[in-house]
Each structure stands twice: as C-alpha cells, then as structure tokens.
Amino acid sequence: MRIPGLLFLLAFIPGLAVAALPPSAIAGFWKTAGGEAIIKIQAQDGRFPGRIVWLRDARYPPDDPQGRGGQAVTDQQNPDVAKRARLLIGMKTLKNLNYRVSDDDQAEWVDGRVYDPERGRWFHCRVRLADPDHLKLHGYIGIPLIGRTTTWTRVDDPRSP
C-alpha cells in the first residue's frame, strides 16, 4: 500500500510529472527560419493547417524579368500551370497535422504536409515545440530519416497595428 501512495505524491513534485502540451500549443504566428514568411497556424476540425499571412518580399521587384514588377508574388514554381497565378499570401502551406503524444511523453503534430513555394512541392512533415516560442518543423520525402529540420519563431500577428 505504501508504493501507490508514494507514486501519487511523486506525481506532484515539480520536474517529475510529465505533462504533454495541449493540442493548441502550436496555434499562432510563426516566422520561418530565414525570415521570409510568417505562417498562421490554427486549430481546425482537430487538425492544424497553416497559411502564409506575411512575406518579406510580397511584391515582385520593379525590374522583374517577367514584367511583373510591383505585382503580388504568386506560386510560380507550382508544377500545375493552372495554380501559378495563386497569390502566396493567404495560401495554405501546412495541412493534415494531427496531434499526438509520443512514447517519450512529448507533444507532437504528425502526418502533415508542408508546401515549399520555392520548389513548388509538398513534403511530409512533423512538428514539435522546442519551447513555447520555437517550433521545430521536420520536412521529409518518404521516411523521416531523409529530410531536414527548420526552426520557426513565434511572433505577433504582423497585420496588427
């Protein structure tokens, strides 16, 4: 009888109890590793999609060789020609992320897809929070061993005054 009581008490000692983050912990605004974009992640029907809400270079430069100077940046690298006119701002770049608690009691968002507008490709992805203000996104092709991890930083809504 002493062991269950001891385990009960140990659960309340700070540092010993492990509690996974809530599913909504990744919701918010995140600046990508290079600072090129800010992605808004929100909870939607148990999943966590993300959309581009800000771009450092939101318009083509005046000397754009394609004659698009001053126009809003579009999805030019998309392999589907019909989608190349889509504006990048507002475009979904994360989809299908599902929350789960891993075997090591860490919150993670898995089975997702991340879109790279520079390549015009979707990649598999999973996400973990390094801390409340830093998100680790691991994008990969096929299996997680073949991929790369980037760190995004939590920021305020760039559209707020």
C-alpha positions in Angstrom: 0.0 0.0 0.0 2.9 2.4 0.5 4.1 2.2 -3.1 0.9 3.6 -4.7 0.8 6.4 -2.2 4.4 7.2 -2.9 3.8 7.2 -6.6 0.8 9.5 -6.1 3.0 12.0 -4.1 5.8 11.8 -6.7 3.4 12.8 -9.4 3.0 16.3 -7.8 6.7 17.0 -7.3 7.8 19.6 -9.9 10.0 18.2 -12.6 9.0 14.7 -12.1 5.5 14.9 -13.5 5.5 14.9 -17.3 2.5 16.7 -18.9 2.3 17.0 -22.7 1.4 20.3 -24.2 -2.2 20.9 -25.3 -3.0 20.4 -29.0 -3.5 24.2 -29.5 0.1 24.9 -28.3 1.3 25.4 -31.9 -1.6 27.8 -32.8 -0.3 31.3 -33.6 2.0 33.2 -35.9 5.4 31.7 -36.8 8.3 33.4 -38.7 10.1 30.9 -40.9 13.8 30.1 -40.4 15.1 32.6 -43.0 12.5 35.3 -42.0 11.0 35.2 -45.5 7.4 34.5 -44.3 5.0 34.4 -41.4 2.7 31.4 -41.2 -0.5 31.4 -39.1 -1.3 28.0 -37.7 -4.8 27.4 -36.2 -6.9 24.5 -35.0 -9.5 23.4 -37.4 -11.6 20.3 -37.0 -8.8 18.5 -35.0 -6.1 19.4 -37.4 -3.7 22.3 -37.7 -3.4 24.0 -41.0 -1.1 26.9 -41.7 -1.4 29.8 -44.2 1.0 32.5 -45.3 -0.1 35.8 -43.8 3.1 37.9 -44.5 6.0 37.8 -46.9 9.2 39.9 -46.6 9.1 40.3 -50.4 5.3 40.4 -51.0 5.7 42.0 -54.4 7.9 41.4 -57.4 10.7 43.9 -57.7 10.3 46.7 -60.3 13.0 45.1 -62.5 11.3 41.7 -62.6 12.4 40.0 -65.9 8.9 38.6 -66.4 7.4 42.1 -66.3 5.5 41.5 -63.0 7.2 44.4 -61.2 5.0 45.6 -58.3 2.5 42.8 -58.6 1.8 40.4 -55.6 4.0 37.3 -55.6 2.4 34.2 -56.9 3.0 30.5 -56.8 5.3 30.5 -59.9 7.1 27.2 -59.1 3.9 25.1 -58.9 4.1 22.2 -61.3 0.4 22.7 -62.1 0.4 25.7 -64.5 -3.2 26.5 -63.6 -2.1 27.2 -60.0 0.8 29.5 -60.8 -1.4 32.6 -60.6 -2.3 31.9 -57.0 -1.2 34.5 -54.5 1.3 33.3 -51.9 -0.2 35.4 -49.2 -3.3 33.5 -48.0 -2.1 30.2 -49.5 -2.2 27.1 -47.3 1.3 25.8 -46.7 0.7 23.3 -43.8 -2.1 20.7 -43.8 -3.2 17.5 -42.1 -1.1 17.9 -39.0 -2.6 15.7 -36.2 -1.7 16.0 -32.6 -0.4 13.1 -30.6 1.7 12.4 -27.5 4.8 10.4 -28.4 6.2 7.4 -26.4 8.5 9.8 -24.6 5.5 11.9 -23.5 6.3 14.8 -25.8 3.6 16.6 -27.7 4.0 16.4 -31.5 2.0 17.1 -34.6 2.4 14.4 -37.2 1.3 13.1 -40.6 1.3 16.6 -42.0 2.3 18.1 -45.3 4.3 21.3 -45.8 4.4 23.2 -49.1 7.7 24.8 -50.3 6.7 27.6 -52.7 10.4 27.9 -53.8 10.3 24.4 -55.2 6.5 24.0 -55.9 6.4 20.8 -53.9 4.6 19.3 -50.9 6.7 17.3 -48.4 5.7 15.2 -45.4 6.3 16.9 -42.1 6.0 16.6 -38.3 6.3 19.4 -35.7 7.5 19.7 -32.1 7.8 22.7 -29.9 11.4 23.2 -28.7 10.0 25.8 -26.2 6.9 28.0 -26.3 8.4 30.3 -28.8 10.3 27.9 -31.1 8.8 25.3 -33.4 10.8 22.6 -35.0 9.4 21.5 -38.4 10.9 18.4 -39.9 10.1 18.1 -43.6 11.0 14.9 -45.5 10.4 12.7 -48.5 9.2 9.2 -47.8 10.8 8.5 -44.5 11.7 10.9 -41.7 15.4 9.9 -41.8 15.7 11.7 -45.2 14.8 15.3 -44.5 15.6 18.5 -42.8 14.5 20.3 -39.7 14.0 24.1 -39.6 13.2 26.3 -36.6 10.4 28.8 -36.7 10.0 31.6 -34.2 6.7 32.7 -32.6 5.8 36.3 -33.5 2.9 38.7 -33.0 0.3 39.0 -35.8 2.1 41.0 -38.4 -1.2 42.5 -39.6 -1.9 44.2 -36.2 -1.1 47.9 -35.8 
